[in-house]
Amino acid sequence: MGLGEDGLNGLSEASRDALARAEIVMGAARHLALLPEVQCEVIEWPMPFADGIPQLLARRGARMVALASGDPFWFGAGTSITRHLHPGEWVALPAPSSFALAASRLGWPLEQVVCLGLHAAPLARLRPHLAPGARLIVLLRDGSAVGEVAAYLTRLGFDDSRLHVLEALGGPRERVRQATAQACALEDVAHPVALGLEVAGGGAALGCVPGRADDLFAHDGQITKRAVRALTLAALAPRAGARLWDIGTGSGSVAIEWLLAHPRNTAIGFEADPLRADRARLNARDLGVDHLQVIAIRAPEGLADQPPPDAVFIGGGLSEDLLTALWQIVPQGVRVVANAVTLESEALLTQWQARAGGTLTRIELAQAGALGRKRGWQSAYPIVQWSTMR
């Protein structure tokens, strides 16, 4: 049941009735403190949150009320609980969400605002959304996280961003204060806290389409360069909720751009070099997609043990053995894209295109550069790209 900071005030009749008939009430200490005196058993929800699930399930069959903040199915506890229960065992009684309350205080159109819950997630989840003029409402774990967000924005060059610090919304302790990221020195920020961000400053925005700048990725030269990466992502055709296998992930740039394409996308990177594997993980974390899974193995080793992909990209380690194993492992309908630079790997892709179909594309790029006292075109090595459906 969703509970506001003002306790029972504003609760629906159904919520009041549920509390009146409950045999057990379970909730965080701050939620239990908002209740009037009750006659039933009261259990304080432990930390971390997952430790409370066995206690709840141990009382299965009893009339139990679990207290949560606002709408428990929007960055809340709802799914964490109901995934363990059968249909018909539970009823949700939501109250206004923290996002709705924050938007009503700030006068922001909620449909145009990015809403994030960062109670237990890294602040880098903000990174894909940071662009001048953007508005975000962010739920934070505690008051100290406000200063951490301010420092993070300042470090990225968004030091002119305005922070609206919203404490204990909807209750008698409610307070709203403002500061810029570079001058934020607010103390005694009370939990629960939401943060309204108006992004401003000269920081680098990530952009909305694949082909983001190479210097966003730490690498040792093993990276699919910007223009080729854009063409590769176009060939891979990411869709919402799809999984990528990125074989020879290197810096992780292709997998990271795949994840940035949609928040429900997943990706597994396979990288034989442990240093590169670690670097790919760090790149993913810094660019706000820390859910990239990187496995330090040389494919095709270990591929059969992973959940099946919707698309496969081969950026390194291309070989006859790899392609043969891949065709035995992945199901039909999986899109496969491979890039080749050497004559040997180009010949291999030509043979496989004749055998398995698809298209071969030759990518030749050149950039203007110094040529004595004048300028001329400096060509990169041509790349042959094979794209097909298994």
Secondary structure, DSSP 8 states (H G I E B T S, - for coil): -EEBTTBTTT--HHHHHHHHH-SEEEE-HHHHTTS---SSEEEE--SSGGGHHHHHHHTTTS-EEE-EES-TTSSSSHHHHHTTS-TTS--------HHHHHHHHHT--GGGSEEEEESSS-GGGGGGG--TT-EEEEEESSTHHHHHHHHHHHHTT-TT-EEEEEESTTSTT-EEEEEETTT----S--SSEEEEEE--SS-----SSS---GGGS--SS-S--HHHHHHHHHHH---TT-EEEEET-TT-HHHHHHHHH-TT-EEEEE-S-HHHHHHHHHHHHHTT-TT-EEE-S-TTTTGGGS---SEEEE-S---HHHHHHHHHHS-TT-EEEEEE-SHHHHHHHHHHHHHH--EEEEE--EEEEEETTEEEEEE---EEEEEEE-
